[in-house]
Amino acid sequence: MTDCIFCKIAAGEIPSNKVYEDDRVIAFEDLNPQMPVHTLVIPKNHYSHIADGIPDDEMGYLFNAAVKVAEIKGLSESGFRLTVNTGADAQQTVHHIHIHVCGGAPMNSGSPKR
């Protein structure tokens, strides 16, 4: 996609603070981190969201890369959270699937209070 900011990052047209890259994915630091560690992992191929018919091998590769990024960022022992937002109600602001790898501090459950 020509107007997708994440496609431009993947193509090297927009600079990013890269954490990891191979021929299928790229991981870079989030510009608005919500945790001490907040890294985004994206496929180089464009898919708008998780329900966009992503092939199984691509989806598995993406999630395995997210685990690799958590290891690179030193989160293996303390724990980490992987989050995928899908659609406006879930606050997906860039419509290119991406996994948030977050950690580095204790997190709340993320569940609404009753």
C-alpha positions in Angstrom: 0.0 0.0 0.0 1.4 3.4 -0.9 -0.1 5.4 1.9 0.5 2.9 4.8 3.1 4.3 7.3 4.1 0.8 8.4 4.6 -0.3 4.8 6.9 2.7 4.4 8.8 1.7 7.5 9.2 -1.9 6.3 10.5 -0.6 2.9 13.0 1.7 4.7 11.3 4.9 3.4 10.7 6.1 6.9 13.3 5.7 9.6 12.6 3.7 12.8 14.4 2.5 15.8 14.8 -1.1 14.7 15.0 -3.9 17.2 14.9 -6.8 14.7 14.5 -7.4 11.0 14.6 -10.3 8.6 13.2 -11.0 5.2 9.5 -11.3 6.5 9.1 -9.0 9.5 10.5 -5.9 11.1 10.3 -4.8 14.7 10.7 -1.3 16.0 10.2 0.8 19.0 6.7 2.4 19.5 6.8 6.2 19.2 4.3 6.5 22.1 5.4 3.7 24.5 2.9 2.6 27.2 5.5 0.5 29.1 9.2 0.6 29.6 9.5 -1.9 26.7 7.0 -1.3 23.9 8.0 -2.7 20.6 5.9 -3.2 17.5 6.3 -6.3 15.2 4.9 -6.1 11.7 5.0 -8.3 8.6 6.6 -6.7 5.6 3.5 -7.8 3.6 0.5 -5.6 4.1 -2.5 -7.0 5.9 -5.0 -4.5 7.4 -5.8 -6.5 10.5 -5.7 -9.9 12.1 -9.0 -10.9 10.3 -7.6 -10.0 6.9 -7.1 -13.6 5.6 -3.5 -13.8 6.7 -2.0 -17.2 5.7 -1.3 -19.5 8.6 2.4 -19.7 8.0 2.6 -15.9 7.9 0.6 -15.5 11.1 2.7 -18.1 12.9 5.9 -16.5 11.7 4.7 -13.1 12.9 3.9 -14.4 16.4 7.2 -16.4 16.6 9.0 -13.2 15.7 7.2 -11.3 18.5 8.5 -13.9 21.0 12.0 -13.5 19.6 11.7 -9.7 20.1 10.6 -10.3 23.7 13.8 -12.3 24.2 15.9 -9.6 22.5 14.4 -7.0 24.8 15.2 -9.2 27.9 11.6 -10.0 28.8 11.8 -13.8 28.8 12.2 -14.2 32.6 10.0 -11.4 33.8 7.2 -11.9 31.4 5.6 -9.8 28.6 2.3 -9.1 26.9 1.5 -9.5 23.2 -1.4 -7.4 22.0 -3.1 -7.1 18.6 -5.7 -4.4 18.3 -8.3 -4.9 15.5 -10.6 -2.1 14.4 -11.6 1.3 15.6 -13.3 0.1 18.8 -10.1 -1.6 19.8 -8.1 1.6 19.1 -6.2 0.2 16.0 -4.8 3.5 14.6 -2.6 2.1 11.9 -4.4 -0.4 9.7 -1.4 -2.7 9.1 -1.4 -5.7 11.4 1.1 -5.2 14.2 1.8 -6.9 17.5 2.6 -4.8 20.5 5.3 -6.5 22.6 5.1 -4.9 26.1 6.8 -5.4 29.4 9.5 -4.2 31.7 7.2 -3.5 34.6 4.2 -5.1 36.4 0.9 -4.8 34.4 -2.7 -4.8 35.6 -5.0 -7.4 34.2 -6.4 -5.1 31.6 -9.9 -6.3 32.6 -12.6 -3.8 33.3 -13.5 -3.3 36.9 -16.9 -4.6 38.1 
